[in-house]
Amino acid sequence: MRLFLFSGFAALIFATAAQADGLMTGAEVQQLAPGHYHVVAPGVTIEVDLGLHGKVSVVTSKGEHDKGRWHLNGDRFCVKFNKLLDHKENCELLNSSGGEIKGNVLSAFMR
C-alpha cells in the first residue's frame, strides 16, 4: 500500500512556479526549490519541504516522516527517500495545470 500511495510521489511536490500550463521543463522544476508543498494523493496527504542542494523531507497524514534527495534527469524530477518508496529512486515528468502541479496520482499546491 505504501508503494502505491507514493508511487507517483515524484509528481509530488509542486505548484505555481511553472511559466505556463503543460509539461514542465527541468528549468521550471528547478525553480520550485526551495519551497513547502501540500500534496494530495489517494488516501493520504503529504507535507513536503523541497530544499536547495537536493534535500527533501516529508511528513504524511499517516504520521510517517522521511528525508531524501532529489535531482533532475533532463526534465524529469527524481526523488529517493531513506525509507519510503522502498529506497528506490522514482522519476517522472510533471505537468502544470491551473496553479497546481500534477503527476501520476498526485496533485501539489505551494504553501
N, C-alpha and C positions, 0 to 999 in steps of 0.2 A: 504494500500500500504506500509506504514511504516513497519508493522509487516512482510510482505513478504520480503522486502529488507533486514531486519535484522534478519530474522528467522534463518538463518544459521550463525549469527554473531559469535557465539562461535567458529566457524571454523576459524574465522577471523584471527587471529592476527599473523600469524607466518611464519617463514621461516627457515633458514639454520642451526638451532641448532640440528636438527634430525640427529641421527647417520647413519641411512640408510633409503632407500625408504621403504614405507609401513606404517602400523598403528603405531602411536607414543605411547610410554609408558608415564605414568604420570611423570616419572623422566625426560624424554626428553622434555615434555611440560614445566615442572618446569624450565628448563634451558633457556627458551625463555625470562624470565624476569630478569632484566629489558631490554626493547627494544622498538624501534619505528618501526611500520609496516605500509605498504601501502597495503590496502585491496581492492580488486576489486570484485564487485557484480553487478548483472543486474541493470543498471540504476543509479548506484552510486559508488563513491569511498570513502574510509574511511581512515583517518589517525588515527592510534591507538598508544597510549603510554601505554604499559603494564608495570606497576611498581611492585616493590617489595611489600611485605606485602599485596597483594591482591588488589592493586589500579589499575584502568584502566580509561583512558579518551579518548574520540573520538571527531573528527571533520569530518563531512561528506561534500561531494562536494555540498550538498544542503544547507549548512550553519548551520546545526544542531550541537550543542555542547552538550556533556553529560559526566558525570562521573559515575563510578560504582565500583563494587567489582568483583573480580574473585577468583576462588579456584578450586582445583581438587577434583573430586569424583572418586576415583580409577584412571583410565587412561583418564577419561572424563574431558575436560575443561568446566567449568561452569562460566557464567557471568550474572550479574544482574545490570541494569542501573537505574538511578534515573528517567529518562523519557522514553527512548527507550525501545522497546520490551514490552510495556505496564507494565513496572515494574516487569515483571516475569523473573524468572531465566531460562536460556537456557543452556543446557549441550549437548555436543557431542564429539565424538571421532574425532581425527584429523589424517590426513594422510600426510606423507612427499612424495613428488614426484618431482624429478629433481630440487631441490633447492627451492621449494615452498611448502607451507602448504595448504592443501585443506580440505574443509568441504562440507556441502550440496550444497551450491550455491556460495561459496566464494573461492577466492584464495588470499593468502597473501604472501608478499615479505618483507624481512627485509630492512629497510632504513639505 
